[in-house]
């Protein structure tokens, strides 16, 4: 035997709790801790929490602010709204980032509609913007370098032609 089986193999079942009192202490400590914890939560925590009077509001008020509701959180209900009941517009399944697809239809308790849709910036568009900026910068530098080189070549050609003229005359 190994582990726990080897440890308890030699224990006498009749005298175990008389000899091994630490187990009783562990169980008593655990129960005392649970009781103390429950009493603290029941009596002490309410002393630090303010009573908040809930604001009276209706389902319509909340549904106008939140895209997710009882009806469009269930994909089966959304399919049934479109195909079985033929609602126009139907419930659209609420998916994060797609709340701009919801349309108002008070007949089916759909009160949310996004004010304006703003296209998200994708990392690919950011990368393409940086690539285009780098390309434009390199092209501008090449044009400047080319004009500098052209000027230097013209200056060198003039200097060579002057020396040649001096040598031939």
FENBEL-V188088 format. One record per backbone hydrogen bond with DSSP energy under -1.0 kcal/mol. CO is the residue of the C=O (numbers start at 1). NH is the residue of the N-H. E is the energy in kcal/mol with one decimal. If there is no record, write none. Layout:
CO | NH | E
CO | NH | E
//
This chain:
2 | 5 | -1.1
3 | 7 | -1.5
4 | 8 | -2.1
5 | 9 | -1.2
8 | 11 | -1.2
15 | 19 | -2.5
16 | 20 | -3.3
19 | 21 | -1.0
21 | 25 | -2.1
22 | 26 | -2.1
23 | 27 | -2.1
24 | 28 | -2.5
25 | 29 | -2.6
26 | 30 | -2.3
27 | 31 | -2.3
28 | 32 | -2.5
29 | 33 | -2.4
30 | 34 | -2.2
31 | 35 | -2.3
32 | 36 | -2.5
33 | 37 | -2.6
34 | 38 | -2.3
35 | 39 | -2.4
36 | 40 | -2.4
37 | 41 | -2.2
38 | 42 | -2.3
39 | 43 | -2.7
40 | 44 | -1.7
40 | 45 | -1.7
44 | 47 | -1.3
45 | 48 | -1.5
58 | 62 | -1.8
59 | 63 | -2.9
60 | 64 | -1.6
62 | 65 | -1.1
62 | 66 | -1.7
69 | 73 | -1.1
72 | 94 | -2.5
74 | 78 | -1.7
75 | 79 | -2.2
76 | 80 | -2.5
77 | 81 | -2.3
78 | 82 | -1.7
79 | 83 | -3.1
80 | 84 | -1.2
80 | 85 | -2.6
81 | 87 | -2.5
95 | 98 | -2.4
98 | 101 | -1.8
99 | 102 | -1.2
105 | 108 | -1.5
105 | 110 | -2.1
106 | 109 | -1.1
110 | 105 | -3.5
122 | 126 | -1.6
123 | 127 | -2.6
124 | 128 | -2.8
125 | 129 | -2.2
126 | 130 | -2.1
127 | 131 | -2.6
128 | 132 | -2.6
129 | 133 | -2.4
130 | 134 | -2.6
131 | 135 | -2.7
132 | 136 | -2.7
133 | 137 | -2.4
134 | 138 | -2.8
135 | 139 | -2.7
136 | 140 | -2.5
137 | 141 | -2.4
138 | 142 | -2.6
139 | 143 | -2.2
140 | 144 | -2.3
141 | 145 | -2.9
142 | 146 | -2.9
143 | 147 | -2.4
144 | 148 | -2.3
145 | 149 | -3.1
146 | 150 | -3.0
147 | 151 | -2.3
148 | 152 | -2.6
149 | 153 | -3.1
150 | 154 | -2.4
151 | 155 | -2.5
152 | 156 | -2.8
153 | 157 | -2.7
154 | 158 | -2.4
155 | 159 | -2.4
156 | 160 | -2.6
157 | 161 | -2.6
158 | 162 | -2.3
159 | 163 | -2.2
160 | 164 | -2.6
161 | 165 | -2.5
162 | 166 | -2.8
163 | 167 | -2.4
164 | 168 | -2.5
165 | 169 | -1.6
//
